[in-house]
Amino acid sequence: MDKKRNISIIAHGGAGKTSLAEAMLFNAKAVDKLGKVDDGTSHLDFEPEEIKRKITVSAAIHHYDWGGCAVNLIDTPGFSNFLTETRDSLRVVGGAVVILSAISGVKVQTEKIWEFADEFEVSRVAFVNKMDRDRASFLRAVDDMERVLKVKGVPMQIPMGEGPDFRGLIDLMEMKAYTYSADGSGAFEASAIPEGFRNDASAMRENMVAAIVETDDSLTEKYLGGQEITDGELRAALREGVLTRRFIPVYLGS
C-alpha cells in the first residue's frame, strides 16, 4: 500500500484539468496518444455529452506508474452543476492537484472545491496553467490564491517569459532551466539558468527554502545559522509541509 497513490485534479470549469491529466498519462506512457478535449480524443472525457460540450460532466479514473508507485488519477468536473462528483472523489484521495488560471486566478468554483478539500483534509499542490496566454501572470495567480483561499503559496518554479513570450521554466529545487520546443509537442531541453534570470531565480529559491525549513525546528536553526541545507533535508521538509498542509507548493506550465 505504501506504493499506491490516489490523487484528484480539481479546479473551476475550463481550467485545463482534463488536458493536464491527459499529459500526465501520456508522459507516463499509460496511453500511446496524447488525448485532446478539443478534437474529441480525450481518454477521460469520453461520454457523448462530454465530447459534444467539451467539458467534464462526471469524474473519470485512469492510472499510471511513476517513480515506482502505482498512481490512480481522478479527473473531476469543475462546473457548479456537477460538483457532487468532485466532492465525492475527494473522500478517497490522499492528495490533489489544484489548477489555477494564470489569467483569472481563483474563481468561485475554485473556492467551493477548496472547501471540499479542506473538509476531507486533502493535501494539495497547485499548478498555474495557461502561462502562454495573453495577460498571463504567475505571481499574480499565486497572490490571488493566498489572498482568496487564505493559504501560503510557495513557488517551486518560475517562468521564463509570460504570455506569448513563455518559453519554459526554472526549477528552483534543481536550479535548472527547462526550455520547451516551439512546436507544442511538450519536448524540452534542460540547461543552466540563462543570465537574465539568475538573480530572480536565486531570490525566489531563497524564499522557497525559507518557507520550507519552517516545518522543522532543527532545519530552521541550521538555516538561521547559515549552515547548508542538503537537498535530502529540503525534500523531506517539503513533503512534511505538504502532508500537514502548512503551505501549498506552486508549479506552472501550459
Stockholm file with secondary structure:
# STOCKHOLM 1.0

chainA/1-254         MDKKRNISIIAHGGAGKTSLAEAMLFNAKAVDKLGKVDDGTSHLDFEPEEIKRKITVSAAIHHYDWGGCAVNLIDTPGFSNFLTETRDSLRVVGGAVVILSAISGVKVQTEKIWEFADEFEVSRVAFVNKMDRDRASFLRAVDDMERVLKVKGVPMQIPMGEGPDFRGLIDLMEMKAYTYSADGSGAFEASAIPEGFRNDASAMRENMVAAIVETDDSLTEKYLGGQEITDGELRAALREGVLTRRFIPVYLGS
#=GR chainA/1-254 SS CTTEEEEEEECSTTSSHHHHHHHHHHHTTSSSSCCCTTTTCCSSCCSHHHHHHTSCCSCEEEEEEETTEEEEEEECCCSGGGHHHHHHHTTSCSEEEEEEETTTBCCHHHHHHHHHHHHTTCEEEEEEECTTSTTCCHHHHHHHHHHHHCCCEEESEEEESCGGGCCEEEETTTTEEEEECTTSSCCEEEECCCGGGHHHHHHHHHHHHHHHHTTCHHHHHHHHTTCCCCHHHHHHHHHHHHHTTSCEEEEECC
#=GC SS_cons         CTTEEEEEEECSTTSSHHHHHHHHHHHTTSSSSCCCTTTTCCSSCCSHHHHHHTSCCSCEEEEEEETTEEEEEEECCCSGGGHHHHHHHTTSCSEEEEEEETTTBCCHHHHHHHHHHHHTTCEEEEEEECTTSTTCCHHHHHHHHHHHHCCCEEESEEEESCGGGCCEEEETTTTEEEEECTTSSCCEEEECCCGGGHHHHHHHHHHHHHHHHTTCHHHHHHHHTTCCCCHHHHHHHHHHHHHTTSCEEEEECC
//
